[in-house]
Amino acid sequence: MSERHTYRVIVRGTWEGLTEEARTRLLAGAADHGLASMRFTREGSLSYESSPLKHFSMRYVVVSDAVDGEEMAGAVAEDRAETALRALGYGFRDLRSAVTDLDTVKINRKSRSRR
Protein backbone atom coordinates (compact mmCIF):
# COMPACT_ATOMS: atom_id res chain seq x y z
CA MET A 1 0.00 0.00 0.00
CA SER A 2 1.33 3.41 -0.99
CA GLU A 3 1.71 6.38 1.33
CA ARG A 4 -0.99 9.03 0.89
CA HIS A 5 -0.28 12.76 0.97
CA THR A 6 -2.60 15.71 1.32
CA TYR A 7 -2.09 18.60 -1.07
CA ARG A 8 -3.50 22.11 -1.06
CA VAL A 9 -3.89 23.33 -4.62
CA ILE A 10 -4.74 26.81 -5.85
CA VAL A 11 -5.99 26.82 -9.45
CA ARG A 12 -5.94 30.24 -11.08
CA GLY A 13 -7.50 31.26 -14.36
CA THR A 14 -9.04 34.01 -16.44
CA TRP A 15 -12.69 34.39 -17.34
CA GLU A 16 -13.30 34.21 -21.08
CA GLY A 17 -16.36 34.28 -23.30
CA LEU A 18 -18.82 34.76 -20.46
CA THR A 19 -22.43 34.97 -21.54
CA GLU A 20 -24.50 37.87 -20.20
CA GLU A 21 -26.32 35.39 -17.95
CA ALA A 22 -23.04 34.03 -16.55
CA ARG A 23 -21.66 37.54 -16.07
CA THR A 24 -24.84 38.59 -14.25
CA ARG A 25 -24.67 35.51 -11.95
CA LEU A 26 -21.00 36.13 -11.18
CA LEU A 27 -21.57 39.79 -10.39
CA ALA A 28 -24.58 38.98 -8.21
CA GLY A 29 -22.59 36.40 -6.25
CA ALA A 30 -19.34 38.36 -5.96
CA ALA A 31 -19.91 39.26 -2.30
CA ASP A 32 -20.07 35.55 -1.44
CA HIS A 33 -16.84 34.77 -3.34
CA GLY A 34 -14.37 37.29 -1.93
CA LEU A 35 -11.49 36.90 0.51
CA ALA A 36 -13.70 35.55 3.29
CA SER A 37 -14.83 32.63 1.11
CA MET A 38 -11.34 31.26 0.49
CA ARG A 39 -11.23 27.71 1.85
CA PHE A 40 -9.47 24.56 0.75
CA THR A 41 -12.08 21.84 0.15
CA ARG A 42 -12.36 18.69 -1.94
CA GLU A 43 -15.19 20.27 -3.97
CA GLY A 44 -13.31 23.52 -4.47
CA SER A 45 -13.84 27.05 -3.29
CA LEU A 46 -14.28 29.71 -5.98
CA SER A 47 -13.10 33.26 -5.32
CA TYR A 48 -12.96 36.33 -7.55
CA GLU A 49 -13.44 40.08 -7.55
CA SER A 50 -16.27 41.75 -9.40
CA SER A 51 -14.27 44.76 -10.53
CA PRO A 52 -12.74 43.96 -12.82
CA LEU A 53 -14.37 40.62 -13.48
CA LYS A 54 -11.26 39.14 -15.04
CA HIS A 55 -9.43 36.53 -12.91
CA PHE A 56 -10.50 33.84 -10.46
CA SER A 57 -9.02 31.20 -8.22
CA MET A 58 -10.29 27.92 -6.87
CA ARG A 59 -8.87 26.17 -3.83
CA TYR A 60 -8.81 22.39 -3.50
CA VAL A 61 -7.67 19.67 -1.15
CA VAL A 62 -6.38 16.65 -3.07
CA VAL A 63 -5.41 13.42 -1.31
CA SER A 64 -3.42 11.03 -3.47
CA ASP A 65 -0.50 8.64 -3.50
CA ALA A 66 2.76 10.33 -2.59
CA VAL A 67 4.51 8.67 -5.54
CA ASP A 68 2.19 10.57 -7.90
CA GLY A 69 3.54 13.83 -6.47
CA GLU A 70 2.57 17.45 -6.75
CA GLU A 71 2.22 17.41 -10.54
CA MET A 72 -0.59 14.87 -10.35
CA ALA A 73 -2.31 16.76 -7.53
CA GLY A 74 -2.25 19.89 -9.69
CA ALA A 75 -3.69 18.01 -12.67
CA VAL A 76 -6.47 16.53 -10.52
CA ALA A 77 -7.40 19.98 -9.16
CA GLU A 78 -7.35 21.56 -12.62
CA ASP A 79 -9.63 18.79 -13.89
CA ARG A 80 -12.04 19.39 -10.99
CA ALA A 81 -11.98 23.13 -11.73
CA GLU A 82 -12.72 22.60 -15.44
CA THR A 83 -15.60 20.27 -14.61
CA ALA A 84 -17.11 22.66 -12.05
CA LEU A 85 -16.77 25.77 -14.21
CA ARG A 86 -18.27 24.06 -17.26
CA ALA A 87 -21.19 22.78 -15.15
CA LEU A 88 -21.84 26.36 -14.05
CA GLY A 89 -21.66 27.59 -17.65
CA TYR A 90 -18.61 29.83 -17.07
CA GLY A 91 -16.07 30.35 -19.83
CA PHE A 92 -12.41 30.35 -18.79
CA ARG A 93 -8.84 29.99 -20.02
CA ASP A 94 -5.24 29.74 -18.84
CA LEU A 95 -5.69 27.42 -15.86
CA ARG A 96 -2.52 26.97 -13.84
CA SER A 97 -1.98 25.55 -10.39
CA ALA A 98 0.24 26.03 -7.36
CA VAL A 99 0.59 22.95 -5.14
CA THR A 100 1.68 22.55 -1.52
CA ASP A 101 2.31 19.09 -0.07
CA LEU A 102 1.09 19.41 3.52
CA ASP A 103 2.93 16.25 4.54
CA THR A 104 6.33 17.72 3.68
CA VAL A 105 5.84 21.32 4.84
CA LYS A 106 8.34 22.35 7.46
CA ILE A 107 6.78 24.18 10.38
CA ASN A 108 9.00 26.82 11.92
CA ARG A 109 8.15 27.18 15.57
CA LYS A 110 9.33 30.19 17.54
CA SER A 111 11.94 29.33 20.10
CA ARG A 112 11.23 30.23 23.71
CA SER A 113 13.86 32.97 23.59
CA ARG A 114 12.06 34.74 20.72
CA ARG A 115 8.68 34.91 22.44
Disulfide bonds with the S-S distance in Angstrom:
none
